[in-house]
Every structure is written in C-alpha cells, then in structure tokens.
Amino acid sequence: MNIILTDTLEALKRKLTGETEVSLEELHRAYNLTIKLRSQLLSVIYEQEPFSAWQDVIKLAGLLTEGDSTEESVTLTIHEPLPSMKELTASVQDHWLEMVQAAIGKAARERKLPYFDRAFVWIDVVTPRGTNNAQLWDTSNRAVNLVINNLKGAFFDDDNYEHMAFGVTGRWGEEGVTIIRVMALNRVERMVFSPLFRLSS
C-alpha cells in the first residue's frame, strides 16, 4: 500500500511542479489524482486500525466527529465537508459510514436519542474557499445520501416522504465541516409555514 501512495503522490507532484505554467488539463488530472490519493489513504488507514499495537488508539472516525443531543434534536458534527458526487469511491462511502456512526455514538452518551415519526434532516456544509471553486462545490452536487442513508433506523424508519424530509445549505469557511441536525418535521413546518399562513390571511 505504501508504494501505491508514493506513486500517486509522485504523480500529483509531477502535475503541479513543472517548470512551465500548469495547464487546465493538467489541473483536472491533478484533481482526479487527489481523489485517488484520498481513497487510497482511507483504505490504508481502515486496514491498519483494527491491528494497531495501541489498544487505546483513537480511530480516524472518532477524531473527526462530535455528537450532541437534546430531547428535541440531535446535532452531529463531522470535520470534513460533505464530498461531491464525483469524489465517491467505496473507501469514501465506508469512511462516511464510520464517521456518522461515531458521531451518533457520541450523541448517545448523554441521553437516549430521540426517534421521530417524521424527521427533518438539515445538512450544513462548510467548505474551504478556493480561488474559484463555486461550481465544484455546488450544493446540489453533494453526496447527501452518505448522510441520509446512515441516519435511517437511528432517528426515523425510512427515507421516504412519509418519514423524513431534508435540506442542504452551504457556506465558505477556513476549514471544512459538515453539521447535521435532526429534528421533528412538524417543528420545522411550524417555523416555516405558520408565518406564511399568517401573512396570506
């Protein structure tokens, strides 16, 4: 695995450190290499973690997550921006499963987690700003199923319209983070629709 990582790093270095100006095509290839490198790193990490010599080692998913809950809502914080659909690999999907489960476990430490007949999931994605990466980080391009599919059974029965709804917001920040809030759908409906009904009457 180390040889594969080194090869990818060297290929990425060659794309970005040439004597001439880097072309747009080379930048595209370099971006694809970063996706490949991330997937390879995750594979190596999750392969080695179960066999670590230190029993008290904190796994990567534990290092990158926080969880908190009240009687009415749950907040899960993952210190990575939700990836775009283009970035999805089996390793990335497994990584997000681990992180969501770790965050849920932390939220459950203080009290029993709420369970909703109909839930609303709000996903707030904070992305590090690049020079011009608005299209790359389009809200509609995010892999929201990485979150939704891993909340089923923990907070609501299914991800159909009878049991949940969701929204995604995005903003720029210094570091990437994804904040997931789960609450009762009727609570959101009261906040959003009640004022509208009053205005229209």
C-alpha positions, 0 to 999 in steps of 0.5 A: 500500500505504501508504494501505491501512495508514493506513486500517486503522490509522485504523480500529483507532484509531477502535475503541479511542479513543472517548470512551465505554467500548469495547464487546465488539463493538467489541473483536472488530472491533478484533481482526479489524482487527489481523489485517488490519493484520498481513497487510497489513504482511507483504505490504508488507514481502515486496514491498519486500525483494527491491528494497531499495537495501541489498544487505546488508539483513537480511530480516524472516525472518532477524531473527526466527529462530535455528537450532541443531543437534546430531547428535541434534536440531535446535532452531529458534527463531522470535520470534513465537508460533505464530498461531491458526487464525483469524489465517491469511491467505496473507501469514501462511502465506508469512511462516511459510514464510520464517521456518522456512526461515531458521531451518533455514538457520541450523541448517545452518551448523554441521553437516549436519542430521540426517534421521530415519526417524521424527521427533518434532516438539515445538512450544513456544509462548510467548505474551504474557499478556493480561488474559484471553486463555486461550481465544484462545490455546488450544493446540489452536487453533494453526496447527501445520501452518505448522510441520509442513508446512515441516519435511517433506523437511528432517528426515523424508519425510512427515507421516504416522504412519509418519514423524513424530509431534508435540506442542504445549505452551504457556506465558505469557511477556513476549514471544512465541516459538515453539521447535521441536525435532526429534528421533528418535521412538524417543528420545522413546518411550524417555523416555516409555514405558520408565518406564511399562513399568517401573512396570506390571511 
